[in-house]
Amino acid sequence: MLDTYCMTVKGPLPVSSLSQVAIACFVVVLMLAGCSQRDTVVFCDDRAELLSGPQRDRLNGFHQKLLEDVDIHLLVVVLDRLERDLDGKSVAIFEKYRVGSETNGARGVLLVVDPFGRQVRMEIGYDLEGTFPDGFVAMVEKEQMSPFFAAGRVADGIEATVELLVAKALNLETSQALIPSAKERLSGGGGARINVNIGTGNAQPSSQPGPSQKYSAGASPQETLSSYLQVLNSRNKDPELQIYTPETRNMLRKWLVTDAQQASELKTLSAAVGRGNWRIEGSLAVLRFPLAERQLPPYFFQQSEQEWMLDLTTMSQLVAFNHLNQWHFRHLEHPYMFAFQDVLFDANGYPHPATKKP
């Protein structure tokens, strides 16, 4: 989900999918041997040249912003040869680059991709092991990264994975003071390793979708939202569901949605629904959340005859996210603006409370 990082996730479509869409448009200024470096901090070491130049630029720019604003140093290393002991190699790389040494504590994350051995290892710094326990890391690797890698979308998989890490870090740590680590070593061996199929095209979800016929469009946008929450809960990935607008169905046929994305959106959205406010005008409806909760984007709905459908296509086109998962509009010329007449938008499309119409 990123501001100038908007190709795409990142990742929503749903919050996670928007993030997928939005996470691709950061601009980086400094590069060294194909990867950016600021002082002694390295963000990317693509030894296999698996990523394109623009993909490396996006990763470098995003990771630099993470270090500056979230105090997390994330390093991606893509190996150029088969590694028999990836766990040991990852610890050695972590210490060599001193991942997290420039943070206010041992707040480093290392992602090592071995495309030749078809394996991935994520190494977590001491002060982030409580935030990213091994079970969570393994889940993210399996349910978020693996489907992207299998589809041959390695850079997108890395970006989408980082999106979930950032979301979890922000949720757990925004109210906590950052206490420097007293550990002598930056990494305590936390993390997880999994085997992945890169570019096989076998991007199968880890769970099977439920029966699609029970997810019907509702007579009100609230009913359709309830059906959508059921879709997320069952991890249903059927793009032909009638709860989606025709344009959304067409988009989802080409989209990669993972179990991890759906689980993340379900948790966020279901917890926030009670704080939402509905604005309806004619055949359009918007579900808005308090502006102070900047990680909760608006949801758009359209009415067709007597049924209301979720308009994820317009959401993905209009809503972008920055590295802190804060939403903003890419432009303000759209039919859903009727729901934001009491909001002031700045030059970058970020919403702010206003006492008068913007």
Number of C-alpha atoms within 10 A of each C-alpha: 39 29 26 21 25 24 20 23 31 33 30 28 29 24 33 29 26 30 34 33 29 33 33 30 26 24 15 19 10 13 15 11 10 19 19 23 17 12 6 9 19 23 26 25 20 20 15 15 13 16 17 12 11 15 18 24 24 24 31 29 22 27 27 25 19 18 19 12 11 19 19 27 26 26 26 21 19 20 19 15 12 13 18 10 8 18 18 12 13 23 20 13 16 25 14 9 15 19 27 28 19 17 18 14 21 30 27 27 27 26 23 25 27 23 23 14 17 15 19 23 23 24 29 32 28 24 23 19 21 13 18 20 14 19 11 15 23 19 15 22 24 21 21 25 26 30 29 28 24 19 19 18 18 22 20 25 23 22 25 29 25 27 25 22 17 18 17 15 18 16 11 12 13 10 8 7 7 14 10 12 17 11 12 9 15 23 27 16 19 19 23 21 21 14 15 22 19 23 16 12 14 15 19 15 20 15 13 12 15 16 11 15 8 12 19 19 26 19 15 16 25 17 16 23 23 16 18 23 18 16 23 22 18 17 23 23 23 16 18 15 21 21 26 24 23 17 12 22 21 14 15 19 12 9 16 17 26 28 25 23 28 25 16 17 22 22 13 15 18 14 10 14 15 9 10 16 13 14 15 15 10 7 13 20 25 24 20 19 20 14 15 10 11 17 21 20 26 20 24 20 27 20 20 13 8 10 18 27 29 27 24 25 22 19 22 24 17 19 27 36 32 22 27 20 25 19 29 24 21 17 13 13 9 10 9 19 11 14 19 16 11 15 18 17 18 12 8 12 18 19 20 14 14 12 8 9 10 13
